[in-house]
Amino acid sequence: MPSLPNFAGGSYTPRSYRADVERSVNLYPELIESQAAAERGWLNRRPGLNIFAQGDGEAGEAIYADPVTGRVFLVTGIYFGEVLSDGTITAIDTVAASTETVPPCITSGPPGDGVFTHQILITSGGLAYVFETDSDTFTAVTTNVITGLVQCGFMNGYFLLLNASGTLQWALQDALTWDALDIAARSTMQDPWIRFAVLHQEVRLFGDHSAEAWTNTTDPAVPFAYIPGSLNEMGIAAPLTLQVYTNTIVWVGQNEQGQGIVWLADGYMPRRVSTHPVELAISQSSQLAAATACVIQQAGHTFYILRVPDLPTCWVYDLATTLWSEWAVLADDETDPWTWTPWPVRATTFGFDKTLCIGATTYNVGTIEDTGATGPIPLLAVSTFSDALDLHTWTTATTLRTITLTGGEETGWSAATASGASQRFAQIATGADVDVYTAASLGTPTAVGTVDS
């Protein structure tokens, strides 16, 4: 059978369906790297979710795999606990309750050296806590610590804290001992720091209108200082979207001109990586400040997964292809159009040789896997390989639906054989391949080509 050209694309749905109508929900394009391949690429299914550890209580808010000990820690509600390799969760102690826009944060320091113990630093509900892995001792830290904490981190031997007023504080080696004078606040611009990321032994500090970088100095009295030339006038609209992405950082930006573009740092300068359809979707949100992002690596792809609470799907950027797709959960396929809810992953870490995750509505800890996901994954693909605007979808091998776009509007559902329109296509999942059919008349569809699923 002939192949269908230009079928394997990402999501690009501008205001005008007549301009373009590409959409990939729970699918992402993968380019063929062989020069001798017959096709340029194919549509791969997004990874699925399996339950790794079950628990009771509130939804998970932070999860962290300690690179020193290999232990995995999490915060859920008011509890700090440990996820064990056998899939059980053990509560360690309680922490102050956090909020959706200022969730807990977990980091760790270097291995114990006989002078300092190996420590896990936690911020939650504006307060700081330390867990010493050598003795399993949990301590609330209050002496000389800045108040209203929103984030913690670690770089070059220093534990870092950031508070809601934009003050950065540091402590060398020991997260139990802080000096009230070891602080810095912004002076280069008017907007205070609200989020930071540690990259290449630098602290990238963001306000809501601009950003800059600081690094260690050789002066022990002033160990951190601004890096000249690092200032740029692109701040952050949603603090929790700032993520280290391979060897750079990505975030949803904002400055005095507006907001809603996804940027990737090219050195110190921002480079736009979102598309107009991604930006259109972001502009329709009234909860952008509560947006979150996480980064996972699966099968050679590094995905930046942007989750905005009131958007129906997560927008996902793939570094391997520089294309965007959408990941979601099918909420309702009985009405036209289908109803989706965002992929429920809130945060991820890599522990026990697995990509572990916590969800927005469940206490369970999950694994993100290419195969073996619990339950079917509803898939939807739209292509412009024909002159007509056709939308293709399948959920399982036994549940088949298709939708036709007419006059730029989604109009109706039918079974694959219920219409005689030659421009209407449907797809049937058959293992690794998908047969594409067109119904020339009522009755059995006629095969016209194949694409990989």
C-alpha positions as MATLAB code, in Angstrom:
seq = 'MPSLPNFAGGSYTPRSYRADVERSVNLYPELIESQAAAERGWLNRRPGLNIFAQGDGEAGEAIYADPVTGRVFLVTGIYFGEVLSDGTITAIDTVAASTETVPPCITSGPPGDGVFTHQILITSGGLAYVFETDSDTFTAVTTNVITGLVQCGFMNGYFLLLNASGTLQWALQDALTWDALDIAARSTMQDPWIRFAVLHQEVRLFGDHSAEAWTNTTDPAVPFAYIPGSLNEMGIAAPLTLQVYTNTIVWVGQNEQGQGIVWLADGYMPRRVSTHPVELAISQSSQLAAATACVIQQAGHTFYILRVPDLPTCWVYDLATTLWSEWAVLADDETDPWTWTPWPVRATTFGFDKTLCIGATTYNVGTIEDTGATGPIPLLAVSTFSDALDLHTWTTATTLRTITLTGGEETGWSAATASGASQRFAQIATGADVDVYTAASLGTPTAVGTVDS';
ca = [
       0.000    0.000    0.000;
       1.163    3.571   -0.555;
       2.228    5.633    2.436;
       0.436    8.842    3.342;
       2.838   11.790    3.105;
       3.088   14.388    5.880;
       0.926   12.355    8.237;
       3.319   12.213   11.173;
       3.250   15.704   12.610;
       2.825   17.421   15.942;
       0.063   19.714   17.177;
      -0.368   22.955   15.276;
      -3.928   24.256   15.531;
      -4.147   27.994   14.807;
      -7.370   30.001   14.943;
      -8.057   29.206   11.308;
      -8.653   25.537   10.542;
      -8.241   26.430    6.886;
      -4.665   27.496    7.561;
      -3.682   24.257    9.311;
      -5.334   21.503   11.306;
      -2.520   19.288   12.581;
      -3.103   17.790   15.989;
      -1.492   14.943   17.923;
      -3.039   14.030   21.268;
      -1.192   11.287   23.160;
       1.023   10.828   20.120;
       4.354   12.420   19.310;
       6.372   12.466   16.082;
       9.607   10.502   15.932;
      11.955   11.178   13.059;
      13.668    8.269   11.322;
      17.429    8.751   11.678;
      18.417    6.266    8.997;
      19.277    7.860    5.660;
      17.956    4.812    3.822;
      14.513    4.797    5.459;
      11.462    4.883    3.234;
       9.708    7.381    5.517;
      10.825   10.525    7.356;
       9.024    9.738   10.579;
       6.140    8.117   12.409;
       3.711    8.795   15.262;
       4.672    7.130   18.532;
       2.306    6.701   21.467;
       3.070    8.761   24.542;
       4.306    6.812   27.584;
       1.752    5.438   30.005;
       1.345    5.532   33.764;
       1.516    2.619   36.177;
       1.142    2.673   39.951;
       4.434    2.087   41.769;
       3.500    2.913   45.374;
       0.053    3.265   46.897;
      -0.814    5.363   49.900;
      -3.571    7.252   51.645;
      -3.973   10.971   52.125;
      -3.597   14.049   49.983;
      -2.125   14.410   46.517;
       1.646   14.325   46.159;
       3.315   17.720   45.935;
       7.066   17.080   45.628;
       9.218   14.022   44.900;
      13.008   13.784   44.881;
      15.548   11.016   44.287;
      18.688   11.695   46.321;
      21.714   11.093   44.068;
      23.986   10.349   47.047;
      22.017    7.603   48.793;
      19.610    6.545   46.056;
      16.699    7.059   48.447;
      13.485    8.683   47.216;
      11.621   11.246   49.314;
       8.293   12.995   48.874;
       5.961   15.533   50.460;
       2.236   14.941   50.405;
      -0.070   17.215   52.336;
       1.593   17.766   55.714;
       3.742   14.641   55.586;
       7.370   14.180   54.588;
       8.066   10.562   53.756;
      10.172    8.048   51.898;
       9.265    5.878   48.923;
      10.929    2.478   49.237;
      12.090    0.335   46.348;
       9.442   -2.306   47.110;
       6.661    0.204   46.415;
       5.760    1.147   49.975;
       5.646    4.655   51.440;
       6.909    5.403   54.956;
       5.975    8.607   56.784;
       8.949   10.302   58.466;
       7.533   13.480   60.016;
       5.179   16.399   59.424;
       5.766   19.708   57.655;
       3.755   22.902   57.287;
       1.026   22.733   54.658;
       1.854   24.345   51.322;
      -0.263   25.912   48.595;
      -0.784   25.006   44.933;
       1.301   27.924   43.665;
       4.047   27.484   46.289;
       4.485   23.720   46.644;
       7.176   22.009   48.725;
      10.722   21.792   47.431;
      13.369   19.132   48.183;
      17.103   19.111   47.519;
      20.214   17.493   49.007;
      23.829   18.249   49.781;
      27.099   16.360   49.312;
      27.972   13.088   51.035;
      28.824   13.239   54.723;
      32.515   13.826   55.347;
      32.841   13.182   59.075;
      32.320   16.861   59.862;
      28.983   17.426   58.153;
      26.285   14.806   57.722;
      24.525   14.125   54.442;
      21.396   16.272   54.520;
      18.092   16.595   52.697;
      16.739   20.162   52.756;
      12.972   20.636   52.496;
      10.876   23.791   52.248;
       7.108   23.605   52.786;
       4.557   26.149   53.911;
       7.239   28.838   54.097;
       9.444   26.904   56.551;
      12.667   24.872   56.290;
      13.400   21.338   57.479;
      16.456   19.081   57.367;
      16.555   15.294   57.247;
      19.931   13.723   58.005;
      20.199   10.418   56.166;
      23.066    9.126   58.328;
      20.904    9.070   61.455;
      17.381    9.465   59.993;
      16.988   12.611   62.101;
      14.368   15.190   61.112;
      14.725   18.805   62.304;
      12.726   22.000   61.787;
      15.208   24.810   61.087;
      14.217   28.257   62.338;
      17.287   30.040   63.725;
      18.540   32.833   61.433;
      16.540   31.490   58.473;
      14.645   33.954   56.301;
      10.855   33.632   56.495;
       8.260   32.968   53.828;
      10.351   30.412   51.941;
       9.308   29.419   48.429;
      12.245   27.328   47.146;
      15.473   25.565   48.068;
      18.471   24.410   46.080;
      22.150   23.449   46.211;
      25.232   24.603   44.296;
      28.991   24.373   44.799;
      28.751   23.340   48.439;
      26.096   25.899   49.350;
      22.511   25.234   50.349;
      20.230   27.950   48.950;
      16.894   29.377   50.108;
      14.627   31.897   48.363;
      11.712   33.639   50.050;
       8.582   35.396   48.815;
      10.216   38.813   49.216;
      12.974   37.898   46.764;
      15.765   37.372   49.304;
      18.353   34.668   48.588;
      20.143   33.056   51.552;
      22.984   30.545   51.582;
      24.701   28.195   54.027;
      27.985   26.415   53.378;
      27.779   22.602   53.677;
      25.422   22.584   56.683;
      21.678   23.200   56.205;
      21.215   23.188   59.984;
      23.323   26.336   60.457;
      22.455   29.664   58.806;
      23.810   33.178   59.183;
      21.265   36.005   58.996;
      23.845   38.122   57.124;
      24.445   35.586   54.343;
      21.741   37.027   52.112;
      21.353   38.926   48.864;
      18.504   40.836   47.230;
      18.142   42.154   43.744;
      19.527   45.548   42.789;
      19.896   45.337   39.001;
      16.148   45.591   38.247;
      12.936   46.517   40.056;
      11.202   43.126   40.019;
      12.252   40.861   42.920;
      13.383   37.285   42.357;
      10.571   34.735   42.502;
      12.253   31.555   41.200;
      15.699   30.192   40.436;
      17.345   27.281   38.660;
      20.874   25.959   39.154;
      22.657   25.434   35.843;
      26.371   25.090   35.021;
      27.434   26.190   38.529;
      25.344   29.334   38.185;
      22.108   30.415   39.843;
      19.673   31.672   37.195;
      17.374   34.052   39.097;
      14.021   35.174   37.680;
      11.696   38.037   38.458;
       8.376   38.454   36.751;
       9.839   40.873   34.164;
      13.538   39.995   33.853;
      16.231   37.478   34.760;
      19.936   37.340   35.589;
      22.651   34.916   36.702;
      24.811   34.805   39.827;
      27.790   32.601   40.600;
      30.372   31.848   43.281;
      33.193   34.279   43.903;
      36.627   33.774   45.449;
      35.680   36.025   48.369;
      34.418   33.908   51.306;
      32.777   37.008   52.812;
      30.674   37.560   49.647;
      30.460   34.114   48.057;
      27.788   34.995   45.475;
      27.746   37.848   42.963;
      25.966   38.975   39.798;
      27.523   37.916   36.481;
      27.943   41.013   34.287;
      26.188   40.641   30.944;
      23.741   37.992   32.144;
      20.743   40.310   32.546;
      17.871   39.914   30.098;
      14.422   41.495   29.989;
      12.369   38.304   29.972;
      10.961   37.221   33.294;
       8.682   34.376   34.255;
       4.869   34.271   34.225;
       4.469   30.966   36.049;
       7.329   30.223   38.478;
       6.755   26.459   38.508;
       7.305   26.227   34.742;
      11.040   26.926   35.125;
      12.861   23.660   34.491;
      16.390   22.551   33.722;
      16.133   20.998   30.261;
      19.259   18.978   29.353;
      21.945   21.706   29.320;
      19.688   24.733   29.397;
      16.469   25.986   31.015;
      12.897   26.455   29.765;
      10.089   28.600   31.167;
       6.853   30.436   30.320;
       7.867   34.049   30.040;
       6.541   37.457   30.899;
       7.770   41.024   30.733;
       6.293   44.506   30.471;
       5.098   43.782   26.919;
       3.034   40.705   27.827;
       3.210   37.016   28.670;
       2.605   33.505   27.405;
       5.608   32.583   25.237;
       7.706   29.527   26.101;
      11.403   30.386   26.097;
      14.610   28.350   26.085;
      17.835   29.921   27.303;
      20.471   30.276   24.587;
      23.351   31.231   26.827;
      21.844   34.029   28.886;
      19.415   35.174   26.192;
      15.892   33.736   25.719;
      14.968   31.981   22.482;
      11.311   31.371   21.624;
      10.388   27.686   21.260;
       6.594   27.847   21.531;
       4.425   28.110   18.431;
       1.455   30.384   17.807;
      -1.044   27.587   18.623;
       0.738   26.884   21.922;
       0.651   30.585   22.724;
      -3.016   30.778   21.712;
      -3.834   27.986   24.160;
      -1.830   29.653   26.947;
      -3.592   32.974   26.316;
      -6.958   31.311   26.981;
      -5.981   30.342   30.533;
      -7.067   32.305   33.579;
      -4.819   30.182   35.834;
      -1.448   30.596   34.161;
       0.260   31.551   37.424;
      -0.534   28.054   38.733;
       0.940   26.292   35.682;
       3.587   23.636   36.306;
       6.116   21.844   34.167;
       8.266   18.755   34.427;
      10.911   17.146   32.241;
      11.240   13.459   31.458;
      13.478   11.425   29.195;
      11.917    8.504   27.367;
      13.338    6.408   24.536;
      15.782    9.071   23.418;
      13.288   11.940   23.652;
      13.507   14.688   26.267;
      10.046   16.107   26.891;
       9.162   19.426   28.516;
       5.589   18.876   29.744;
       3.623   22.062   30.391;
       0.489   21.625   32.502;
      -1.892   24.580   32.843;
      -4.765   23.676   35.217;
      -7.643   25.062   33.156;
      -6.455   23.897   29.722;
      -7.802   20.557   28.446;
      -4.413   19.106   27.480;
      -0.760   19.361   28.452;
       1.434   20.867   25.775;
       4.632   18.842   25.326;
       7.837   20.019   23.642;
      10.232   17.408   22.288;
      13.876   18.449   22.093;
      14.614   15.680   19.575;
      12.223   17.075   16.960;
      11.514   20.622   18.286;
       7.824   19.830   17.761;
       4.891   20.179   20.148;
       2.211   17.591   20.849;
      -0.569   17.258   23.429;
      -0.921   14.712   26.238;
      -4.216   14.257   28.023;
      -6.776   11.946   29.602;
     -10.020   11.332   27.742;
     -12.844   12.462   30.024;
     -15.851   12.066   27.706;
     -16.174   10.549   24.245;
     -19.978   10.516   24.160;
     -20.347   14.165   23.219;
     -19.052   16.131   20.288;
     -16.275   17.237   20.525;
     -14.515   14.913   22.922;
     -13.604   16.265   26.353;
     -10.024   15.985   27.571;
      -8.359   16.755   30.902;
      -4.613   17.440   31.326;
      -2.209   14.558   31.782;
      -2.244   14.252   35.592;
       1.511   14.267   36.315;
       2.618   17.102   38.604;
       6.289   16.338   39.262;
       8.845   13.668   38.354;
      12.190   12.271   39.457;
      14.426    9.409   38.357;
      14.868    6.802   41.073;
      15.247    3.022   41.269;
      16.085    3.153   37.532;
      12.538    4.356   36.863;
      10.893    7.646   36.002;
       8.754    8.178   39.090;
       5.936   10.701   39.228;
       3.270   12.145   41.490;
      -0.145   13.258   40.322;
      -2.288   16.293   40.871;
      -5.194   14.347   42.356;
      -3.742   11.155   43.807;
      -1.460   10.174   46.669;
      -0.061    7.319   44.599;
       3.439    7.369   43.165;
       3.518    6.231   39.569;
       6.009    5.151   36.959;
       6.109    6.590   33.461;
       6.729    3.752   31.023;
       6.802    3.287   27.272;
       4.932   -0.014   27.495;
       2.684   -1.819   29.904;
       0.567    1.139   30.964;
      -2.536    0.391   32.966;
      -5.543    0.673   30.658;
      -5.776    1.876   27.039;
      -4.457    5.288   26.036;
      -6.941    7.226   23.856;
      -5.159    8.531   20.775;
      -6.116   11.288   18.382;
      -4.282   12.450   15.284;
      -5.053   15.097   12.724;
      -3.231   15.443    9.458;
      -3.312   17.649    6.394;
      -2.117   15.016    3.963;
      -5.336   15.417    1.930;
      -7.124   18.507    0.707;
      -9.971   17.914    3.124;
      -9.714   18.708    6.817;
      -9.845   15.249    8.360;
      -9.485   14.251   11.979;
      -8.596   10.676   12.903;
      -8.947    8.984   16.225;
      -8.995    5.589   17.865;
      -9.168    4.539   21.506;
      -8.749    0.763   21.514;
      -8.782   -1.909   18.867;
     -12.478   -2.478   19.503;
     -13.683    1.108   19.982;
     -13.527    3.141   16.799;
     -14.791    6.659   16.229;
     -14.077    9.359   13.686;
     -14.906   13.049   13.374;
     -15.119   15.250   10.289;
     -14.312   18.939   10.162;
     -16.740   20.921    8.030;
     -16.406   24.636    7.454;
     -13.821   24.925   10.188;
     -16.097   23.414   12.839;
     -16.169   20.005   14.461;
     -19.590   18.711   13.495;
     -20.302   15.060   14.109;
     -19.267   11.560   15.115;
     -19.845    8.339   13.274;
     -18.652    4.774   13.097;
     -16.014    4.131   10.470;
     -18.527    2.760    7.979;
     -21.372    5.192    8.639;
     -20.496    7.773    6.021;
     -19.873    7.708    2.317;
     -17.715   10.825    2.286;
     -14.485    9.961    0.516;
     -12.573   12.523    2.595;
     -13.435   10.815    5.885;
     -10.734    8.599    7.327;
     -10.556    6.385   10.366;
      -7.745    4.434   11.967;
      -7.715    1.013   13.558;
      -4.963    0.112   15.997;
      -3.287   -3.111   14.851;
      -0.228   -3.504   17.016;
       2.672   -1.454   15.743;
       0.919   -0.442   12.517;
      -2.253    1.441   11.752;
      -4.358    0.835    8.654;
      -5.970    3.959    7.239;
      -9.342    3.544    5.585;
     -11.715    5.683    3.561;
     -15.397    4.849    3.345;
     -16.471    5.304   -0.245;
     -19.951    4.111    0.615;
     -21.786    2.488    3.470;
     -20.297   -0.884    4.136;
     -16.775   -2.182    4.459;
     -14.059    0.496    4.225;
     -11.441    0.239    1.521;
      -7.808    0.331    2.569;
      -5.909    3.197    0.944;
      -2.596    3.249    2.825;
      -0.715    2.556    6.011;
       1.157    4.610    8.578;
       3.004    3.599   11.699;
       1.250    4.249   15.003;
];
